[in-house]
Amino acid sequence: MCDGYKHNKGVSIATNSFSVSDNELLINALNTKFGFSCWMVSDHGQPSIFIPKSDLKNLKNLIVPHMHKTLLYKIHL
């Protein structure tokens, strides 16, 4: 539950242990399957996935059912 963080007006997923091509694959899947409009950003020279503010409501709807109630504060619920 600690692999993401607020970034500007959206959130970033810390995928910096994945290669650029793996990040591109994940971004394509998120954008195609869930209708997101995310893209890759550089986090200290490593790739991360950025999800813009416009997609945050959809993201919350997808992840809340899978989160333990004691961790909901991490997404400001």
C-alpha angles and dihedrals in degrees: 000000000000101000097098138058143182111274119183104308096336138040135266126215111218099235093147093125089064124081122253090255091051090051090050089052092050092047091050091050093049093047095044102038100036103025095243123152098214128149142185122275131183116248108189089330094312127106121256132170118247120205113194126228091255090066099044097093090053090046092052091049089054099046106034094076088057098046127092110246092240090062099051090097087072089070094039099256 
